[in-house]
Amino acid sequence: GLAAQIDVRVAVSDEVRSRLLACGTPESHISLVRNGVDLERFHPSLESAPRERKQILFAGRLDPIKRPSLLVDIAGELLCLRKKADFVFVVAGEGPEASSLRARVRRKGLEGVFEFHGHVEDMPPLIAAADIVLLTSRSEGVPLIILESLACSTPVVASKVGALTEVVDSSCGVLIEPAGGEASAFAAAIDRLLNHPDICRKMGESGRKKVVAEYDLRRARQSYARLFD
């Protein structure tokens, strides 16, 4: 069949590589090329003026697999923890869940802590301006938004799914086990980071270093070019 015609399979993570090996693909037919991010386009913000409200960014397609509805529960829990609306959930993206997400925000009376931007063409300034990037997916590979966030020195709080453990560790973010009560766990992690800007800053610096070392787009392009040489 077709499988016999394939000279090489490219794995973008160790998890994908392990899966290919488990399916019987010979090791010599697998090439590991990690996703890359444009480090000149995605970089830390030069502005350091403190903002009135902390920004928590959710960027991605508003699709059931990304679980955007969980944002509403997290925002409600965070409001209870902080006792004041000194934060805002910035939602960048469109998709089938958009109208139900907006309706849920209205129902819970949380319009004051949500900003809906729809589809955003120029993401780097939005990511660099955020205090935290949030990812609530139930399934992922290595999402580019996570690499882009770390490149912008923005720490991440994300579901512990897919190959995220290969990218995010305690030096640059927080991973939350997908289980019952996870909205509380997400809110507690965000609250802790917002209360400790020094930890946030160190995580951001560490994330940038990690992406520079392992996820530079130029290196990924060179690896793909070598495959065809």
SVG drawing of the C-alpha trace seen along z (x, -y; Angstrom):
<svg xmlns="http://www.w3.org/2000/svg" viewBox="-28 -53 49 56">
<polyline fill="none" stroke="black" stroke-width="0.4" points="0.0,0.0 0.8,-3.7 2.9,-3.2 5.5,-1.3 6.0,-4.3 6.8,-6.7 10.6,-7.3 10.4,-9.3 7.8,-10.4 8.4,-13.7 7.5,-13.7 7.0,-17.1 7.3,-15.8 8.7,-12.8 5.1,-11.7 4.4,-11.5 7.8,-9.7 6.9,-7.1 3.5,-6.6 5.1,-6.0 7.5,-3.5 4.6,-1.7 2.9,-1.4 5.9,0.4 7.6,-2.4 11.4,-1.7 13.4,-4.2 15.5,-5.0 12.3,-6.1 11.4,-8.7 12.9,-12.3 12.2,-14.4 11.7,-18.1 10.2,-20.2 7.8,-23.0 9.5,-26.4 8.5,-29.9 9.7,-33.2 11.7,-34.7 12.0,-38.1 8.2,-38.4 7.4,-36.9 9.4,-38.6 9.0,-40.2 7.2,-43.5 9.4,-46.5 6.6,-48.4 6.8,-47.9 4.1,-50.3 1.8,-48.6 -1.7,-48.2 -4.9,-48.7 -6.0,-45.1 -4.1,-41.9 -4.6,-40.3 -5.3,-36.6 -5.2,-35.7 -7.1,-32.8 -6.1,-32.6 -7.4,-29.9 -10.4,-28.5 -13.5,-28.5 -14.1,-24.8 -15.4,-22.2 -12.0,-20.5 -10.5,-23.8 -13.2,-23.9 -13.7,-27.7 -16.8,-27.3 -14.3,-26.4 -13.1,-30.0 -16.3,-31.2 -16.0,-28.8 -12.3,-29.8 -13.2,-33.5 -16.0,-33.0 -13.6,-31.1 -10.9,-33.7 -13.3,-36.5 -14.1,-34.7 -10.4,-34.3 -9.4,-37.8 -12.5,-39.5 -12.2,-42.2 -12.3,-42.4 -8.6,-43.4 -8.2,-41.1 -9.7,-40.6 -10.0,-37.4 -9.0,-38.5 -10.5,-36.1 -8.9,-36.1 -10.6,-33.7 -13.8,-32.7 -15.5,-29.4 -18.7,-27.3 -18.6,-28.0 -18.4,-31.8 -22.1,-32.6 -22.6,-30.1 -19.5,-31.4 -20.7,-35.0 -24.2,-33.9 -22.7,-32.0 -20.6,-35.0 -23.8,-37.1 -25.7,-34.5 -23.1,-34.4 -22.9,-38.2 -19.2,-38.2 -19.2,-40.7 -17.0,-43.0 -14.1,-40.5 -14.3,-39.4 -13.1,-41.1 -13.9,-39.4 -11.6,-40.4 -12.8,-37.9 -10.2,-36.9 -6.9,-38.7 -4.6,-39.1 -1.6,-40.5 -1.1,-38.3 2.4,-39.1 1.5,-42.4 -1.6,-40.7 0.5,-37.8 3.4,-40.1 0.9,-42.4 -0.7,-39.4 0.3,-38.6 -0.6,-34.9 -1.7,-32.8 -4.4,-30.2 -5.0,-26.9 -7.9,-24.7 -7.9,-22.1 -8.9,-18.5 -6.5,-17.3 -3.5,-18.9 -0.2,-18.2 2.3,-21.0 0.1,-24.1 1.9,-27.0 0.2,-29.5 2.2,-28.0 5.5,-28.3 4.6,-31.9 3.7,-32.8 7.0,-31.5 8.8,-33.4 7.1,-36.6 8.2,-35.8 4.6,-35.2 4.0,-32.3 1.4,-29.8 -1.3,-27.9 -2.5,-24.9 -4.2,-21.6 -1.7,-18.7 -2.5,-17.0 -0.7,-15.8 2.9,-16.7 2.6,-19.8 4.8,-18.2 7.7,-18.3 7.4,-22.1 5.9,-23.4 7.4,-22.6 7.4,-24.5 10.2,-26.8 7.9,-28.5 4.3,-27.7 1.8,-25.5 0.1,-22.4 -3.3,-21.4 -4.5,-17.8 -7.8,-17.4 -10.1,-16.2 -13.2,-17.2 -12.8,-20.6 -10.1,-21.7 -11.7,-25.2 -10.6,-25.8 -7.1,-24.4 -6.8,-26.8 -8.0,-29.7 -5.7,-29.0 -2.7,-28.8 -3.6,-32.0 -4.2,-33.8 -0.8,-32.7 1.0,-34.0 -0.9,-37.3 0.0,-37.7 3.7,-37.1 4.8,-39.1 8.4,-38.2 7.6,-34.5 5.8,-35.5 8.8,-37.4 11.2,-34.5 8.9,-32.1 8.7,-34.4 12.5,-34.7 12.9,-30.9 10.2,-30.3 12.0,-32.6 15.3,-30.9 13.7,-27.5 12.2,-28.5 15.4,-30.1 17.3,-26.9 14.8,-24.3 12.0,-25.8 13.7,-28.4 11.9,-28.4 15.2,-28.8 16.4,-25.6 13.2,-23.8 13.5,-25.1 17.1,-23.9 16.0,-20.4 13.2,-20.2 15.7,-21.4 18.1,-18.6 15.4,-16.0 15.2,-16.9 19.0,-17.1"/>
</svg>
